[in-house]
Amino acid sequence: MAGFLKHVGKAKMKYNLTLVLFIAGLFLNSCGGQSPEKTRQAKEYIASLQAMKLGDLKDQLKKDTVLLNKLIKTATFTMQLTSHFSSGQKSGVQKSEPEFILNNNVSKITEAFKDYSRQLYFNQDFNESYQEDKLKLYAANRFEFESGYNDHKEGDSLFKPFEQSIETVEKGYFFKGKKLAGKDIGLKRIDSIETEISLKLPLEFEKFSIEKSQKIKQYKNQTIEVESIEDNIVKLKIPVEIYSAIIGYQGYNDQNFRMNSNALSSTPILEIRKDVKSNLKNLLDIFSAVLKTNDANEAKQILTKINQNQLTARHHMAEFNSYFSGLTEKRIKELGDIPFYEEIAEKGKNVIAAENEFVFVEFPDDIKKIEVFVATKFNDLRQTNMVKFNNHRSTPKYFDVNQPNIIYNTYEKGKGITYGVSNKDGEKIIPAKFDNLQQAGNDYFIIDDQLQWLDMAGKKMVALPQYQNYLQTLKPGYDVFEKSIEDAPAVGVVLNRTKVILPFEYHGFDKYGTFIIAHKNSDVDELYDLNFKRLPNHGIKSIQTINEFIASETKYPLLFVAEDDKRKKALTDKNLKLLTPFKYEFISPFFEIKDHYIAGIRTPDGSSYYYGLIDQNGKEVVPFIFENINDELDKSGKLKYRLKNKAQAAPLEVFLKTYGKKS
């Protein structure tokens, strides 16, 4: 099979992969092993033991051994979350999929990676209680990175499977053009982040197989534990080092047909670190050896084997054991699964690591064997960019990017999460005191289903019970509100929240350049200038942008389709000048072409349409003789049309040259 199979269920995969690296880095870096040289603390401890008489020493070590055995027992602790988002469907597979292969075009993927990185932007989460070192399994990160990159070009589709594997590392934060330490961010709205962006592009791989009957699989001197291979789901415990290099899974059903995985989820397993367990065991061995000898000098010599790592492991393990022993069933239930998991990780960060990943792999049919594909060679794509904030096109973070009023949250034990409002400098305008706070606009909020206006001067919320919602601001002070008129929603324009400028007789307003379209509830549009003076309609009953009802990345010119009272259409420019007469049954854009439009007129018998093209100036560029012109080009970029009941296709330039009207 071609491609990069790891990302079946790729959104989940991205999340888990990032989490594994974060946990491993947090735990391992915060408590990396010290040199076994005897530091002053270890030397002092050894000296204190060596100064005891042999009988007193053995009495002390017997007590210490009891504690050490308890710690070693606690060190068998392991914890995992096993949620899996299953498709819930099985199907009998009757033919084999191709075997996994890599067909990565390195040069094209590298260029796409650069393009993706250039278009990277971030959003910010404003959490006053944010802690850099706290594990947040399902909570939002302080900064979420996303790219405006779209694989709309044919070659870019090669890059799509890799997008979810891109890692970002924040190297520096900038506020008002100056570098800011992470600990000083608080509620400040960051302007840009120096970000290292990387992608490990697999170039070569190898595979290993796991039979249904196997319980363990040895791979590269590491052990993969098979929890179960049952029906169509495989559950594996995989060392992180191996897991991070896996790029695909395939399975075989009872008929020996090869299958691709169709769902994948994983969760890091929290366990006591191997080095901690080893150090506790070594310390216990030293204590045991001393307890067995009756020679005081030999006992003193054995004690010299104690090192600082062993004492540090005992100390940190005792701290975790104290917390762990104090847990009650009530406390665990109060926390719930995910918060408990996160608390365990936080409390045990000096002794716990995510050294293994618990993985669910789901297939379309029951399986008897799986194959796991592991990358052995990578091309490490990496670059550092200055990434800036950018409002998401569908869910804007701020309603005013330059002077935003921002909802922030804080957590207080016993009270939970509350919400308030801050500005981009991190100053609190409204303290966090609301259990629920939604933002309708930069100055408008909803509290307990009631619209509120933020009085900046008074630093208070002012209720607006006369309105149900705020929709938009057409110009400073002139806001569009919604309220119910005779049990039906209606909108109007109000100056400073009190003086009605346009009555509540409309269902929406659209502002374009020098004019405003007011959509009446009776499906009639009215035109106003920016001072809300009524404009002549020139026969226009309703009007919309040329691309209002099409989802396309194409950047169309600002043109409008107007309709008269006879439902005939005309093209108008951005100044409402009619470019064509009202004669067409429809005027529609192409998905990929921005300067030519499909128009239609009735056939003489009125039963159907003749299709033709007009340009952005309203000129008819081909005659209206076609039974159909498709608004989507074919895979090769050709315009599809039907003439004399024959389906045909041609590049636009050829189509215009063949059928174009002579000037």
ChimeraX attribute file (.defattr): number of C-alpha atoms within 10 A of each C-alpha:
attribute: neighborCount
match mode: 1-to-1
recipient: residues
	/A:1	15
	/A:2	11
	/A:3	18
	/A:4	24
	/A:5	23
	/A:6	23
	/A:7	23
	/A:8	20
	/A:9	16
	/A:10	19
	/A:11	14
	/A:12	17
	/A:13	20
	/A:14	19
	/A:15	17
	/A:16	19
	/A:17	20
	/A:18	16
	/A:19	20
	/A:20	23
	/A:21	16
	/A:22	16
	/A:23	24
	/A:24	18
	/A:25	14
	/A:26	20
	/A:27	22
	/A:28	19
	/A:29	11
	/A:30	13
	/A:31	17
	/A:32	11
	/A:33	14
	/A:34	12
	/A:35	10
	/A:36	13
	/A:37	12
	/A:38	16
	/A:39	14
	/A:40	10
	/A:41	13
	/A:42	20
	/A:43	16
	/A:44	12
	/A:45	16
	/A:46	18
	/A:47	14
	/A:48	11
	/A:49	19
	/A:50	19
	/A:51	11
	/A:52	14
	/A:53	11
	/A:54	20
	/A:55	12
	/A:56	12
	/A:57	20
	/A:58	21
	/A:59	13
	/A:60	14
	/A:61	20
	/A:62	15
	/A:63	10
	/A:64	14
	/A:65	18
	/A:66	11
	/A:67	14
	/A:68	21
	/A:69	14
	/A:70	14
	/A:71	23
	/A:72	21
	/A:73	12
	/A:74	18
	/A:75	21
	/A:76	11
	/A:77	12
	/A:78	12
	/A:79	14
	/A:80	17
	/A:81	14
	/A:82	14
	/A:83	12
	/A:84	16
	/A:85	12
	/A:86	16
	/A:87	11
	/A:88	8
	/A:89	11
	/A:90	13
	/A:91	10
	/A:92	10
	/A:93	19
	/A:94	13
	/A:95	11
	/A:96	14
	/A:97	15
	/A:98	13
	/A:99	12
	/A:100	21
	/A:101	15
	/A:102	16
	/A:103	12
	/A:104	16
	/A:105	12
	/A:106	15
	/A:107	9
	/A:108	15
	/A:109	20
	/A:110	18
	/A:111	13
	/A:112	22
	/A:113	24
	/A:114	16
	/A:115	15
	/A:116	20
	/A:117	26
	/A:118	15
	/A:119	16
	/A:120	21
	/A:121	21
	/A:122	20
	/A:123	21
	/A:124	17
	/A:125	18
	/A:126	25
	/A:127	19
	/A:128	16
	/A:129	13
	/A:130	18
	/A:131	11
	/A:132	11
	/A:133	13
	/A:134	15
	/A:135	20
	/A:136	21
	/A:137	18
	/A:138	12
	/A:139	8
	/A:140	12
	/A:141	16
	/A:142	14
	/A:143	16
	/A:144	12
	/A:145	16
	/A:146	15
	/A:147	16
	/A:148	15
	/A:149	16
	/A:150	14
	/A:151	14
	/A:152	9
	/A:153	7
	/A:154	9
	/A:155	12
	/A:156	16
	/A:157	15
	/A:158	18
	/A:159	21
	/A:160	15
	/A:161	15
	/A:162	22
	/A:163	18
	/A:164	18
	/A:165	20
	/A:166	18
	/A:167	17
	/A:168	18
	/A:169	12
	/A:170	15
	/A:171	13
	/A:172	15
	/A:173	21
	/A:174	19
	/A:175	17
	/A:176	13
	/A:177	10
	/A:178	10
	/A:179	14
	/A:180	15
	/A:181	11
	/A:182	13
	/A:183	9
	/A:184	9
	/A:185	17
	/A:186	16
	/A:187	24
	/A:188	17
	/A:189	22
	/A:190	24
	/A:191	18
	/A:192	22
	/A:193	23
	/A:194	17
	/A:195	22
	/A:196	18
	/A:197	20
	/A:198	18
	/A:199	20
	/A:200	17
	/A:201	20
	/A:202	21
	/A:203	15
	/A:204	14
	/A:205	16
	/A:206	11
	/A:207	15
	/A:208	12
	/A:209	14
	/A:210	19
	/A:211	17
	/A:212	15
	/A:213	11
	/A:214	13
	/A:215	14
	/A:216	15
	/A:217	17
	/A:218	11
	/A:219	10
	/A:220	7
	/A:221	7
	/A:222	12
	/A:223	14
	/A:224	20
	/A:225	18
	/A:226	21
	/A:227	15
	/A:228	16
	/A:229	23
	/A:230	12
	/A:231	15
	/A:232	20
	/A:233	20
	/A:234	23
	/A:235	19
	/A:236	21
	/A:237	23
	/A:238	22
	/A:239	19
	/A:240	20
	/A:241	13
	/A:242	17
	/A:243	19
	/A:244	16
	/A:245	18
	/A:246	21
	/A:247	20
	/A:248	22
	/A:249	25
	/A:250	25
	/A:251	28
	/A:252	23
	/A:253	22
	/A:254	12
	/A:255	14
	/A:256	15
	/A:257	16
	/A:258	23
	/A:259	25
	/A:260	23
	/A:261	23
	/A:262	18
	/A:263	23
	/A:264	24
	/A:265	24
	/A:266	26
	/A:267	24
	/A:268	28
	/A:269	25
	/A:270	24
	/A:271	20
	/A:272	24
	/A:273	20
	/A:274	14
	/A:275	15
	/A:276	23
	/A:277	21
	/A:278	15
	/A:279	21
	/A:280	24
	/A:281	17
	/A:282	16
	/A:283	22
	/A:284	20
	/A:285	13
	/A:286	18
	/A:287	23
	/A:288	15
	/A:289	14
	/A:290	22
	/A:291	18
	/A:292	10
	/A:293	14
	/A:294	12
	/A:295	10
	/A:296	16
	/A:297	12
	/A:298	12
	/A:299	22
	/A:300	19
	/A:301	11
	/A:302	16
	/A:303	20
	/A:304	15
	/A:305	14
	/A:306	21
	/A:307	23
	/A:308	21
	/A:309	24
	/A:310	23
	/A:311	17
	/A:312	21
	/A:313	24
	/A:314	22
	/A:315	15
	/A:316	17
	/A:317	26
	/A:318	18
	/A:319	16
	/A:320	22
	/A:321	20
	/A:322	12
	/A:323	13
	/A:324	15
	/A:325	9
	/A:326	9
	/A:327	11
	/A:328	10
	/A:329	7
	/A:330	8
	/A:331	11
	/A:332	13
	/A:333	10
	/A:334	11
	/A:335	13
	/A:336	10
	/A:337	13
	/A:338	14
	/A:339	16
	/A:340	15
	/A:341	20
	/A:342	18
	/A:343	16
	/A:344	18
	/A:345	24
	/A:346	17
	/A:347	16
	/A:348	22
	/A:349	24
	/A:350	25
	/A:351	28
	/A:352	29
	/A:353	24
	/A:354	28
	/A:355	23
	/A:356	24
	/A:357	25
	/A:358	23
	/A:359	23
	/A:360	22
	/A:361	23
	/A:362	30
	/A:363	28
	/A:364	22
	/A:365	23
	/A:366	23
	/A:367	26
	/A:368	20
	/A:369	20
	/A:370	24
	/A:371	18
	/A:372	16
	/A:373	23
	/A:374	21
	/A:375	20
	/A:376	13
	/A:377	14
	/A:378	14
	/A:379	13
	/A:380	12
	/A:381	15
	/A:382	17
	/A:383	14
	/A:384	15
	/A:385	15
	/A:386	19
	/A:387	21
	/A:388	18
	/A:389	19
	/A:390	20
	/A:391	15
	/A:392	15
	/A:393	8
	/A:394	6
	/A:395	7
	/A:396	12
	/A:397	19
	/A:398	19
	/A:399	18
	/A:400	14
	/A:401	14
	/A:402	8
	/A:403	12
	/A:404	19
	/A:405	23
	/A:406	25
	/A:407	24
	/A:408	22
	/A:409	25
	/A:410	18
	/A:411	15
	/A:412	9
	/A:413	6
	/A:414	6
	/A:415	10
	/A:416	9
	/A:417	17
	/A:418	17
	/A:419	22
	/A:420	19
	/A:421	24
	/A:422	23
	/A:423	18
	/A:424	19
	/A:425	16
	/A:426	18
	/A:427	13
	/A:428	18
	/A:429	20
	/A:430	20
	/A:431	17
	/A:432	20
	/A:433	15
	/A:434	14
	/A:435	14
	/A:436	14
	/A:437	20
	/A:438	14
	/A:439	20
	/A:440	17
	/A:441	20
	/A:442	18
	/A:443	18
	/A:444	23
	/A:445	23
	/A:446	20
	/A:447	15
	/A:448	11
	/A:449	12
	/A:450	14
	/A:451	22
	/A:452	24
	/A:453	19
	/A:454	20
	/A:455	14
	/A:456	12
	/A:457	7
	/A:458	9
	/A:459	13
	/A:460	14
	/A:461	17
	/A:462	14
	/A:463	16
	/A:464	17
	/A:465	11
	/A:466	14
	/A:467	16
	/A:468	19
	/A:469	22
	/A:470	23
	/A:471	17
	/A:472	19
	/A:473	18
	/A:474	15
	/A:475	12
	/A:476	8
	/A:477	12
	/A:478	18
	/A:479	19
	/A:480	24
	/A:481	21
	/A:482	20
	/A:483	18
	/A:484	13
	/A:485	11
	/A:486	7
	/A:487	7
	/A:488	9
	/A:489	15
	/A:490	20
	/A:491	28
	/A:492	22
	/A:493	26
	/A:494	19
	/A:495	16
	/A:496	11
	/A:497	16
	/A:498	10
	/A:499	11
	/A:500	15
	/A:501	15
	/A:502	15
	/A:503	12
	/A:504	21
	/A:505	17
	/A:506	22
	/A:507	17
	/A:508	19
	/A:509	22
	/A:510	13
	/A:511	15
	/A:512	14
	/A:513	10
	/A:514	12
	/A:515	20
	/A:516	22
	/A:517	18
	/A:518	23
	/A:519	21
	/A:520	18
	/A:521	16
	/A:522	9
	/A:523	11
	/A:524	15
	/A:525	22
	/A:526	20
	/A:527	23
	/A:528	17
	/A:529	15
	/A:530	15
	/A:531	11
	/A:532	13
	/A:533	11
	/A:534	13
	/A:535	12
	/A:536	10
	/A:537	14
	/A:538	10
	/A:539	12
	/A:540	23
	/A:541	17
	/A:542	22
	/A:543	23
	/A:544	17
	/A:545	18
	/A:546	20
	/A:547	21
	/A:548	11
	/A:549	10
	/A:550	12
	/A:551	8
	/A:552	12
	/A:553	10
	/A:554	13
	/A:555	11
	/A:556	19
	/A:557	14
	/A:558	15
	/A:559	20
	/A:560	23
	/A:561	24
	/A:562	27
	/A:563	24
	/A:564	17
	/A:565	12
	/A:566	9
	/A:567	16
	/A:568	18
	/A:569	25
	/A:570	24
	/A:571	30
	/A:572	24
	/A:573	18
	/A:574	15
	/A:575	13
	/A:576	19
	/A:577	12
	/A:578	20
	/A:579	16
	/A:580	18
	/A:581	13
	/A:582	20
	/A:583	18
	/A:584	19
	/A:585	17
	/A:586	19
	/A:587	22
	/A:588	19
	/A:589	22
	/A:590	21
	/A:591	17
	/A:592	15
	/A:593	16
	/A:594	15
	/A:595	14
	/A:596	20
	/A:597	21
	/A:598	19
	/A:599	24
	/A:600	25
	/A:601	20
	/A:602	16
	/A:603	14
	/A:604	9
	/A:605	7
	/A:606	8
	/A:607	7
	/A:608	12
	/A:609	21
	/A:610	19
	/A:611	27
	/A:612	23
	/A:613	23
	/A:614	21
	/A:615	15
	/A:616	18
	/A:617	15
	/A:618	18
	/A:619	14
	/A:620	19
	/A:621	19
	/A:622	20
	/A:623	14
	/A:624	18
	/A:625	17
	/A:626	19
	/A:627	19
	/A:628	19
	/A:629	23
	/A:630	15
	/A:631	17
	/A:632	15
	/A:633	20
	/A:634	13
	/A:635	8
	/A:636	10
	/A:637	13
	/A:638	17
	/A:639	22
	/A:640	19
	/A:641	20
	/A:642	16
	/A:643	14
	/A:644	8
	/A:645	10
	/A:646	9
	/A:647	12
	/A:648	12
	/A:649	18
	/A:650	17
	/A:651	15
	/A:652	16
	/A:653	11
	/A:654	13
	/A:655	16
	/A:656	14
	/A:657	13
	/A:658	11
	/A:659	13
	/A:660	16
	/A:661	12
	/A:662	7
	/A:663	4
